[in-house]
Amino acid sequence: MFDSAVAGALAGYGLAIPVGAVAVLMINLTARTSFRVGAAAAIGATTADALYAVIAVEGGAAVATVIQPFSEPLRWIAFLVLTMMAARIAVAGLRGQKGGAVQAPTEEAAISPRRSFTTFLALTALNPWPALYFVALVLGHQGLRNASGAEAVVYIVAVVAASASWQLLLAGGGAVFGRFITGPRGRKATAVVSSALIFGLGAHMALG
């Protein structure tokens, strides 16, 4: 249980920490409106991450028998995928790229928490990155594929808690914190932390 919780928390932070276009939109939205609206946006983004985690865990369990003969090469393929993802995050952050082509809503008028939730749920769900990330983790990690129902729930809850805590931190920071975290230094710091987490997950998985 503890191992599942730790793995889920690391996976959640590894996915959530990079500050991309959606996170920038969320911070700016909070600065223009209120924490309630920003928190709703954060929960929307977290919900999308949770859905991808559930799909990956359930799918991973369903195909475990089929892929068992290929488990060793799949672990290394998954490690390579995660390593490339970590490298991409690190390079983009260190180069100061803003990433993503998501555009902010043009309306400056007040937005309701419900609309904020659905908007950021859709923006995050349309991003294929979380799907690839969780599939690589689950299919490449023998322990996750063989997890019991309770361990799978703990893993998903830990993913959600980690993602939500970071998203709410961004939303709660508002304009002051937002100016730092979305600036060049903030992007570099979050890129390095996230890429290190993802690479560490991949290396642990590959080495068994």
N, C-alpha and C positions, 0 to 999 in steps of 0.2 A: 504494500500500500504506500509506504513512504517513498519507495523508489518511483512508483507511478506518479506520485504527487510532485516529486522533484523534477522528473522528466517532463511532466506537463507544464510546470512553472517555467522551466528553462525554454521549452518550445514556445510558450506563449510570449515570453519576453523577447525571444529571438525574432519572432514575427512582428511584434508590435513596436519595438523600440525605434527602428529606422523612421526618421521623419520625412515622409514623402508628401505628395500633393494633397492627399486626403487629410493627413494630420495638419498640414498648414491651413487648409480650408477650415478645419474644426477650430483651430486656435483663433483664426481671424473672426470666425462666426461668433465665438464666445466673447471676444473683445468688442464686437459690434452690438451684441445683444445682452445675454445674461448667462450665469452659470447653469441655470436650469436648461436652457437651450443647448449649451455646450455639452452638458452631461448627457442629454438625450442623444446628441450626435455620437458621443463616446460609446454609449450603450448600443447604438445602432451598428457601429463599426465592430464592436466586440461580438455582437450577435452573429454577424457574418463570419467572423473567425471561428466562433463556436460551431456553426453549421458545417463549415469545412472540416473541422476537427472530428465531429461526429461521423460525417460521411466517410472520412479517411479511416477512422478506427473500425467502423462497421464493415466497410469494404475490405479493409486489410484482413479482418477475421474471416470474411467469406471466401477470400481467394487463397488463404494460407495453405490449404491442402494442395491446391493446384500448383502453387509456386514452390512448395517445399523442396523438390529436387534441384531448384535453381537458387536456393536461398543464399549460397555463398557469393555467386557473381552478382546477385541483386543487391546484397549488402554493399558491395564495392561500387556498383553503379549509383546507388542511393548516396553513398559517400561523395562520389564525384559531383552529383547534382547539387548537394548541399554545399560542397566546397566552392562550386562555381557561383552559387547564389551568394555565399559569404563574400567572395572576391568582388562580385558585382556591387554589392552594398558598400564595401570598403572603398573601392575605386570611385564610385559615384559620390560618396561622402567626402573623400579627400580631395576630389577635383571640384567640389562645390556644386555638383549638378543638383538641380531641384527635383528631377525625376518625375515621370508621369506627365500626362497631358490633360489632367482633369481640370476643368474650369470651374471657377466659383459661380454660384448663382448670381445673376445680374441684379436681383432685387435687393435693395438695401433696407426695405421695410422689415418690420418685426416678423419673425418666423416663429411658429408655435413649436413646442417641444416635440409634438407628434410628427410634424412635418420634418423637423430636424432629424428625428430618429429614422424615418423611412428614407430620407435622402441619403444619409450616410450608410445605412444598411445596403442600399442599392449600389452606391459608389464602391463600397468595399467588396460586395459580392461580385461585381463585374470585373474585379481584378483577378486574373488567373493565378497570381503569385501564391496566395494562401493555399489553394488547392494543390499545386505542385509541391509546395513546402511540406504539407502534412502527409501527402501520399508518399513522398520520399522518406519521411521519418518513419511512418508506420510500416511500410513494406520492407524497409531496410532494417528495422529493429525487431529481432526475434522476440524479445520480451514483450513488446507491444502486441505483436500478432498473436501470442499465446496468452495474453492477459485474460483474467476472469472478468465476468461482468462488472463486479465491484471495482476491480482495478481499472477497467476502462472508464468507468464513471469518475473515479478519482482523478484519472489523467485528464479527462475533458474538463472537469470542474477546475483543476489547477490551471489549465490553459486559459479558461474563461477568466479566472481570478487575476492571473498575471496580465492578460490583455486589458481587462477592465481597469485594473489599478493604474496602468501606464496611460491609457486613454483618458481616464478621469484626471490624472495628474496634469496632462497637457491641457485639458479643458479648464481645470481649476486654476492653472497658472495665469490664465488670462493674457492680457496684452504685455505685461512686464516680462513674465517668464517666456511668453511666446516670441518676443523679439530676440531673446537669446537662443532658444532652442531651434528656431528656424533660421538663425543667422549662420554664417560660415563656420564659426567655432562649434556651435551646437550641433550642426549637421555632421561635422567631422567626428565629434565625440560619440554621438549616437550611432554613427555608422561603424566605428571601430568596436564599440561594445557589442552591437548586434552581430556583426560578422564574426567576432570571437566566439560568441555563444553558439551560433549556427555551426561554425567549424568544429567547435568542441563536441557538439552533439553528433556530428557526422563521424568524427574520429573515434569517439567512444563506441558508436554503433559498428564501425568497420572492424575495430579491434576486438569486438565481442565483449 
